[in-house]
Amino acid sequence: MLYEIKKLVKQYEGRKVLDLDTLSIEKGYIYGLLGPNGAGKTTLLEILAFIMEHDGGDLLFNGNRISYSNSSLIRHRKNVVLVQQHPVLFTTTVFRNVEFPLKIRKIEKTERHKIVEELLAMMGMTDFRGALGHTLSGGETQRVAIAQALACSPDVILLDEPTSSVDIENRSGIEKIIKRINREKGISILFTSHDMLQVKRIADKIIYINNGMVSDSIHENIFNGVIIESGNRKYVEIQDEVSFPVDTDRQGEVRVSVNPMKMKIIKNSELKDNQVKGRLIQLTDEGDRIRVIVDLNISLILLMEKEKYLISDLNIGDTVTVECPQDSIQFI
């Protein structure tokens, strides 16, 4: 087993951000850590990279219990590389950026250059070898950061939201690179995402993190809410911003998931009880579906069939109506 977690806890200022009872991660697979923003995904990656100490419980790596007072921690850190969500490159060339970890390890110059050229080719960045690191786009920067990670010859690569700041073309390229690294080099990969479809495209196994805990739910649009009553009707009010009618026996504070496949988006409409107006802020092509993000003072994700989108005349910036049928709202 690559990682084993038992009763692991991490707290910030007395608040639990991770509370994991048990979690096992096997060698050789691509794992997607899926969950909403603030779920604890990045904190978990930093703990798995041994750069953040947990406050309680046990973390085992290759069967060895991790202790921050143990000299073996340095050896374990050499086997795991974390690529941050917004990697920062040196202001030197792309070639020098990728070469740097090899120089630190005192690899002979001819061998270094051979490895760098191989990695740049794998990343599709050969033509950028002389470009300065700080002049690259988000997608190009991510590719170079992954090449740097590979230069360290790790057993594990951890990627925090690897496509969050890249365009559609680079997103597809990076997804292919992740799968290629795993298949060709046998490196175990864990990556975080809040994109359910992306995780399903790439990952062999999915771990859903919600509110610092492992959850069975894989829906997007996870929110805190509260049940309110008005007349004979009950509503769930989400983060003090929007409310939708619900049929439930629950009371007080709740956690809800709004299914992105069951909502509808309408360009012009007089509001009904289960509808709310917002502004369309993002459209992303995801193959046979279009991901639509609407700002309702909360960001709500909808997934539209491409055929319906093509006849919808929707554009970024449009004021739209979002309809949430009762069966789109699930309490978790």
C-alpha positions as CSV (number, residue, x, y, z in Angstrom):
1,M,0.0,0.0,0.0
2,L,1.3,3.5,-0.9
3,Y,-0.5,5.5,1.8
4,E,-2.5,4.4,4.7
5,I,-4.3,6.9,6.9
6,K,-5.9,6.1,10.3
7,K,-7.8,8.6,12.5
8,L,-5.9,11.5,10.8
9,V,-6.8,15.0,12.0
10,K,-5.6,18.5,11.0
11,Q,-6.8,21.6,12.7
12,Y,-6.5,25.3,12.1
13,E,-7.2,27.7,15.0
14,G,-9.2,24.9,16.7
15,R,-11.2,24.1,13.6
16,K,-10.9,20.6,12.1
17,V,-10.1,20.9,8.4
18,L,-9.4,17.2,8.0
19,D,-11.0,14.4,10.0
20,L,-10.2,11.1,8.1
21,D,-11.1,7.9,9.8
22,T,-9.4,5.5,7.4
23,L,-8.1,5.9,3.8
24,S,-5.9,3.6,1.7
25,I,-4.2,4.6,-1.5
26,E,-2.6,1.9,-3.7
27,K,0.5,2.1,-5.8
28,G,0.4,2.6,-9.5
29,Y,-2.9,4.2,-9.9
30,I,-4.2,7.7,-10.8
31,Y,-6.4,9.0,-7.9
32,G,-8.7,12.0,-8.3
33,L,-9.5,13.9,-5.0
34,L,-12.8,15.4,-5.8
35,G,-14.7,18.0,-3.8
36,P,-15.8,21.6,-3.5
37,N,-13.5,24.5,-2.7
38,G,-12.6,24.5,1.0
39,A,-13.2,20.7,1.4
40,G,-9.7,20.0,2.6
41,K,-8.2,18.7,-0.7
42,T,-5.1,20.9,-0.7
43,T,-4.4,20.3,3.0
44,L,-4.5,16.6,2.4
45,L,-2.1,16.9,-0.5
46,E,0.4,18.9,1.6
47,I,0.2,16.2,4.3
48,L,0.8,13.5,1.8
49,A,3.8,15.4,0.5
50,F,5.2,15.6,4.0
51,I,5.4,19.4,4.0
52,M,2.6,19.8,6.5
53,E,2.4,17.9,9.8
54,H,-0.9,16.4,10.9
55,D,-2.2,17.0,14.4
56,G,-3.3,13.5,15.2
57,G,-3.6,10.0,13.9
58,D,-1.3,7.9,11.8
59,L,0.1,8.4,8.2
60,L,2.0,5.5,6.7
61,F,4.0,5.7,3.5
62,N,5.1,2.4,1.9
63,G,4.3,0.8,5.3
64,N,6.5,3.2,7.2
65,R,4.8,5.4,9.9
66,I,5.6,9.1,9.1
67,S,7.2,11.0,12.0
68,Y,8.5,14.6,11.7
69,S,11.1,13.9,14.3
70,N,12.5,10.9,12.3
71,S,15.5,11.4,9.9
72,S,13.9,9.1,7.4
73,L,11.4,11.9,6.5
74,I,14.0,13.4,4.2
75,R,14.3,10.1,2.3
76,H,10.5,9.9,2.0
77,R,10.2,13.5,0.7
78,K,12.6,12.6,-2.1
79,N,10.0,10.1,-3.4
80,V,7.1,12.5,-3.5
81,V,6.7,15.7,-5.4
82,L,3.9,18.3,-5.1
83,V,3.0,20.6,-8.0
84,Q,1.1,23.5,-6.6
85,Q,-2.0,25.0,-8.2
86,H,-0.1,28.1,-9.3
87,P,3.5,27.0,-9.7
88,V,6.2,29.6,-9.8
89,L,9.2,29.1,-12.2
90,F,12.6,30.7,-12.0
91,T,13.1,33.7,-14.2
92,T,15.7,31.8,-16.3
93,T,14.9,29.6,-19.4
94,V,12.5,26.7,-19.5
95,F,15.5,24.4,-20.1
96,R,17.3,25.6,-17.0
97,N,14.1,25.3,-14.9
98,V,13.7,21.7,-15.8
99,E,17.5,21.1,-15.4
100,F,17.6,22.5,-11.9
101,P,16.5,19.4,-9.9
102,L,19.0,17.3,-11.9
103,K,21.9,19.7,-11.0
104,I,20.9,19.6,-7.3
105,R,21.2,15.8,-7.6
106,K,24.7,16.2,-9.3
107,I,23.7,14.4,-12.4
108,E,26.4,14.6,-15.1
109,K,25.9,17.4,-17.7
110,T,25.4,15.2,-20.8
111,E,22.9,13.0,-19.0
112,R,21.1,16.1,-17.6
113,H,20.7,17.5,-21.1
114,K,19.4,14.2,-22.4
115,I,16.8,14.0,-19.6
116,V,15.7,17.6,-20.0
117,E,15.2,17.2,-23.8
118,E,13.2,14.0,-23.2
119,L,10.9,15.6,-20.7
120,L,10.3,18.8,-22.8
121,A,9.3,16.5,-25.7
122,M,7.0,14.6,-23.5
123,M,5.4,17.9,-22.3
124,G,5.1,19.3,-25.9
125,M,7.5,22.1,-24.8
126,T,10.6,21.5,-27.0
127,D,10.1,24.7,-28.9
128,F,10.0,26.7,-25.6
129,R,13.3,25.5,-24.2
130,G,14.8,29.0,-24.6
131,A,11.8,30.9,-23.3
132,L,11.9,32.6,-19.9
133,G,9.9,30.9,-17.3
134,H,8.1,34.0,-16.1
135,T,6.8,34.8,-19.6
136,L,4.8,31.6,-20.1
137,S,1.0,31.1,-20.0
138,G,-0.7,29.2,-17.2
139,G,-0.9,26.0,-19.2
140,E,2.7,26.3,-20.4
141,T,3.8,27.0,-16.8
142,Q,2.0,23.9,-15.6
143,R,3.7,21.7,-18.2
144,V,7.1,22.9,-17.2
145,A,6.3,22.4,-13.5
146,I,5.3,18.8,-14.2
147,A,8.5,18.3,-16.2
148,Q,10.4,19.6,-13.1
149,A,8.6,17.1,-11.0
150,L,9.5,14.2,-13.3
151,A,13.1,15.3,-13.3
152,C,13.2,14.4,-9.6
153,S,12.4,10.7,-10.5
154,P,9.7,10.4,-7.9
155,D,7.5,7.5,-7.0
156,V,4.5,9.8,-6.5
157,I,3.4,13.1,-8.1
158,L,0.7,15.2,-6.3
159,L,-1.0,17.8,-8.5
160,D,-3.2,20.5,-6.9
161,E,-5.9,21.6,-9.4
162,P,-3.5,21.1,-12.4
163,T,-5.9,22.7,-15.0
164,S,-7.6,25.4,-12.9
165,S,-5.8,28.3,-14.7
166,V,-5.4,26.9,-18.2
167,D,-7.5,27.2,-21.4
168,I,-9.4,24.3,-22.9
169,E,-6.6,23.2,-25.3
170,N,-4.0,23.1,-22.5
171,R,-6.5,21.4,-20.2
172,S,-6.9,18.5,-22.6
173,G,-3.1,18.3,-23.2
174,I,-2.3,18.2,-19.4
175,E,-5.0,15.5,-18.9
176,K,-3.2,13.4,-21.5
177,I,0.2,14.0,-20.0
178,I,-1.1,12.9,-16.5
179,K,-2.3,9.6,-18.0
180,R,0.9,9.1,-20.0
181,I,3.1,9.7,-17.0
182,N,1.2,7.0,-15.1
183,R,1.1,4.5,-17.9
184,E,4.6,4.9,-19.3
185,K,6.6,5.6,-16.1
186,G,4.5,3.8,-13.5
187,I,4.4,6.8,-11.3
188,S,1.5,7.0,-8.8
189,I,-0.5,10.2,-9.3
190,L,-3.0,12.0,-7.0
191,F,-4.6,15.2,-8.3
192,T,-7.3,17.4,-6.8
193,S,-10.2,18.8,-8.7
194,H,-13.8,20.2,-8.2
195,D,-14.6,19.0,-11.7
196,M,-16.5,15.7,-11.6
197,L,-16.3,15.0,-15.3
198,Q,-12.5,15.7,-15.5
199,V,-11.9,13.3,-12.6
200,K,-13.9,10.6,-14.3
201,R,-11.9,11.1,-17.5
202,I,-8.5,10.7,-15.9
203,A,-8.7,8.9,-12.6
204,D,-8.6,5.1,-12.0
205,K,-10.1,5.7,-8.6
206,I,-12.0,8.6,-7.0
207,I,-11.9,9.9,-3.4
208,Y,-14.5,12.4,-2.6
209,I,-13.6,14.9,0.1
210,N,-16.3,17.0,1.7
211,N,-16.0,19.1,4.8
212,G,-12.7,17.5,5.6
213,M,-14.1,13.9,5.5
214,V,-14.3,11.1,3.0
215,S,-17.8,11.0,1.5
216,D,-19.7,8.7,-0.7
217,S,-21.3,11.6,-2.7
218,I,-19.8,12.6,-6.0
219,H,-22.2,15.5,-6.8
220,E,-20.9,19.0,-7.5
221,N,-22.5,22.1,-6.0
222,I,-22.1,21.2,-2.3
223,F,-23.4,24.0,0.0
224,N,-24.2,24.8,3.5
225,G,-27.9,25.7,4.0
226,V,-30.7,26.1,6.4
227,I,-34.3,24.9,6.3
228,I,-36.8,27.8,6.6
229,E,-40.6,27.8,6.6
230,S,-42.9,30.2,4.9
231,G,-46.6,29.6,5.2
232,N,-47.1,25.9,4.5
233,R,-43.9,25.6,2.4
234,K,-40.4,24.7,3.3
235,Y,-37.3,26.1,1.6
236,V,-33.6,25.5,1.7
237,E,-31.7,28.8,1.9
238,I,-28.2,28.3,0.6
239,Q,-25.4,30.3,2.2
240,D,-27.9,33.2,2.9
241,E,-28.0,33.9,-0.8
242,V,-30.7,31.9,-2.6
243,S,-33.6,29.6,-1.6
244,F,-35.5,26.8,-3.3
245,P,-38.6,24.9,-2.2
246,V,-38.0,21.4,-0.8
247,D,-40.1,18.6,0.5
248,T,-38.3,17.4,3.6
249,D,-38.7,16.6,7.3
250,R,-35.4,18.2,8.1
251,Q,-35.0,21.3,10.1
252,G,-32.3,23.8,10.9
253,E,-28.8,23.6,9.3
254,V,-28.2,21.2,6.5
255,R,-25.7,20.2,3.8
256,V,-27.0,20.0,0.3
257,S,-25.9,18.9,-3.1
258,V,-27.5,20.4,-6.2
259,N,-27.3,17.9,-9.1
260,P,-25.8,19.8,-12.1
261,M,-27.5,17.4,-14.6
262,K,-31.0,18.1,-13.3
263,M,-31.1,21.9,-13.3
264,K,-32.4,23.9,-16.3
265,I,-31.2,27.2,-17.6
266,I,-33.6,29.6,-19.3
267,K,-32.5,32.9,-21.0
268,N,-35.7,34.9,-20.4
269,S,-38.4,33.9,-17.9
270,E,-40.7,35.3,-15.3
271,L,-39.6,33.8,-12.0
272,K,-41.4,30.8,-10.5
273,D,-41.0,29.4,-7.0
274,N,-38.0,27.2,-7.9
275,Q,-36.2,29.7,-10.1
276,V,-33.6,32.4,-9.5
277,K,-31.9,34.9,-11.8
278,G,-28.1,35.2,-12.2
279,R,-25.3,36.0,-14.6
280,L,-23.7,33.5,-16.8
281,I,-19.9,33.7,-16.1
282,Q,-18.3,30.6,-17.7
283,L,-18.9,28.2,-20.6
284,T,-16.6,25.2,-21.0
285,D,-16.7,22.5,-23.7
286,E,-16.4,19.0,-22.1
287,G,-17.1,16.8,-25.0
288,D,-20.8,15.9,-25.2
289,R,-21.7,18.4,-22.5
290,I,-21.2,22.1,-21.8
291,R,-20.3,23.2,-18.3
292,V,-22.2,26.4,-17.4
293,I,-21.3,28.4,-14.3
294,V,-23.9,31.0,-13.2
295,D,-23.2,33.6,-10.5
296,L,-26.2,33.8,-8.1
297,N,-24.0,35.3,-5.4
298,I,-23.0,31.7,-5.2
299,S,-21.4,29.9,-8.1
300,L,-23.7,27.2,-9.4
301,I,-22.5,24.6,-12.0
302,L,-24.9,23.2,-14.6
303,L,-24.1,20.6,-17.2
304,M,-26.0,20.9,-20.5
305,E,-26.2,18.5,-23.4
306,K,-24.2,20.0,-26.3
307,E,-27.2,19.8,-28.7
308,K,-29.3,21.8,-26.3
309,Y,-26.6,24.4,-25.8
310,L,-26.1,24.9,-29.5
311,I,-29.8,26.0,-29.9
312,S,-29.9,28.0,-26.6
313,D,-28.1,31.2,-27.7
314,L,-26.4,31.5,-24.4
315,N,-23.4,33.8,-24.0
316,I,-21.1,34.8,-21.2
317,G,-22.5,37.8,-19.4
318,D,-26.1,37.0,-20.1
319,T,-28.7,37.3,-17.4
320,V,-30.3,33.9,-17.1
321,T,-32.9,32.1,-15.0
322,V,-31.8,28.9,-13.3
323,E,-34.5,26.3,-12.4
324,C,-33.8,23.8,-9.6
325,P,-36.5,21.1,-9.5
326,Q,-37.0,19.5,-6.1
327,D,-35.3,16.2,-7.3
328,S,-32.1,18.2,-8.2
329,I,-31.6,18.9,-4.4
330,Q,-30.2,16.2,-2.2
331,F,-29.4,16.4,1.5
332,I,-26.0,14.9,2.4
